Amino acid sequence: MNAEQAAQVRADLEAAKFVVSKVNSRERRRNPVPPFITSKLQQEAFKKLRFPVRKTMQVAQRLYEGIELGSDGSVGLITYMRTDSTRIADEALVAVRERIATMYGAEYVPEKPNVYKSKKDAQDAHEAIRPTYLDRDPESIKKYLGKDEYGLYKLIWNRFVASRCCPPSTTRSSSR
């Protein structure tokens, strides 16, 4: 095609009237994402916080080993951060479901807990990365954390709580 032909095609297109003949609308269901495993934490920390892998793991190590929380002393805020399992402890599941009901309402707690499959070759020696105490939400301990610690802890805390909620726009009716 030469310049003259291209100009003619363009002129024809600009003069044409286009009509939308059909619009297909359908609902797409999105399930909550699983709690973090090491690689996903590293990816998300880079995407949201611009942390390189090394920094992510250093900050996570501090959160795991313990942060001074005033009169409570040194508290480990997250579970072990080197894992490829999405499994969580039964006590943590009970605690997070109670927390969701309290914070957001019972309609956000799924009837059956969300279940996530780990990779086929996952070692499953450790739980998914999650907060150790759900009553220590990021805002309540922010004054004890550095900027990087707060950012990563908030990412982990929010992801864990979200992983146990109902899928968006499919909350259950509060009348059971």
N, C-alpha and C positions, 0 to 999 in steps of 0.2 A: 504494500500500500504506500502511495506517495503522499506528499503533504497536501496536495489538492483533494485527493480522495478522503483523507483524514478530516480535512476542514468541512467537506460536504457531510460526512457521517456526523460530525459534531453539530453542525447546523441542524440536521434532521432530528437529532436527539434533543437539542434545546427547544425545538419547535413542537415536539411531540407532547401529547398529554398522556400522563400515566395515571392508571387507576388501580387501587389496591382491590383485588377481586376477592380475597379471602384472608382471614386472620385466624390462625390456629392458636388457641389458648389452652394450656393444660397446666395442671398443678404438678409441681416437682417437689418431691419429698426429700429433704436433706436430713440425714441423721447427725446427731452430735458427733464431733470428732473424739477419738479415744484419748485417754490421758497420755502424757508424754512418755516416750522411750527416749533414750539418749540421742539418737540421730535426729528425731523430730524436734527435740528441745533445741538442739544446735541450729537446725534450720530456721525455726521460728524466732529464736533469739537474734539470729543474723537479720532476718527479714524485718522484725519489729523494733529491735533495739540496736541493730548494727554491730552486734558483738561478734568478733571472730570466734571460732571454735574454742581456742585456748582460753579466752576471757570467759566465755560461757561456763566452761568446766571449772575454772578457778573460783568464780562467783558461786557456782552451785556447790562446790566443795565447802566453802565458808558457810553456806546456808545449811548444809548437811552436818558439819562438825559442830556448829552452834554459834549463836549470836547472843550477846549480853542483852537481856531484856529487863533492865532495871532490877527490881527486887526478886524477880523470878530467876535471876542468874543466867547462865549460858544454856540456851535452848536450841536443839537441832530442829530446824524448821521444815526440812524436807526429808523424804526417804532417800535411799542411796540412788545416786544419779547415773550410775552405769548399769543400764538394764535394757533388754530388748523385749520385755514382757509388758503387756497391757493389763495383767492381772492385778487386782487390789485385794487387800485383806478384808474379811467379812466385817470386822469392827469399823473399818474406814467406810465401807459401803453403808452401814447403818447410820454412821455419823453424818455422812454427806447427804443422805436422803432426809434426815431430820433437819439439817441446816437449810436445805433447799426449801422444805416445807415452811420453815420459820421465816426465811428471808423473802421468798417469792410467793408462797402459797402452795397448798397441797396439789393444786392442779398442775404444777410443774414437775411433780414427782411421778415418773412412769410407774404403771402398775407393777410391771416386772422390771428389775434392774437391767440397764443396758449392758449387753455382753459384747466384748470385742475379742476378735481372734488375734493371737500373736502369730508371727511368722512361723512357718513350718519348722525352721531350724533355730527357733528362739530357745535360749537356755532356760528361761523361766526360773532362774535362781532368786531373783529379786522382784519385788513388785514394780509397778509403773511408778514414775516419778510423781509424787504427790505431796501436799502439805502433811506434816505429822499431826498438827492440831488445827481443826477447822475453826475453832473459836479464835484463833489468831489470824484474822483476815489481814490483808496487806495494809489497809488504812489504820487498823488499830495498833500496828507495830511500826508504822512508817518512821516515827521519830527515832527508833533504834537502828534503822537500816541506812546504809549509804545509798546513793542514787542507783548504782548498779545492782546492789542487793535487792532494793525495793522493786526495781523494774523486772528482774528475773523472778523474784518471788511472786509478784503479782501475775506474771505470765503463767507460772505453774499453778497457782491457786485458782485463777479464773478458768484455766483449761480443765483442771480436775473437776471443779464444780459443774462446768458446762457439759462435761462428758457424762454426767449422771442425771441431766435434765431430760424432759420430754423433747422430741424434735421440735424445732421452731414451727409455730402455727398449728401444732397438733396437741395443744394442752388439753388435758382432760377436764371435763365439766366438774365443778366443785361439788356437785350433788352426786354422791356415790350410792 
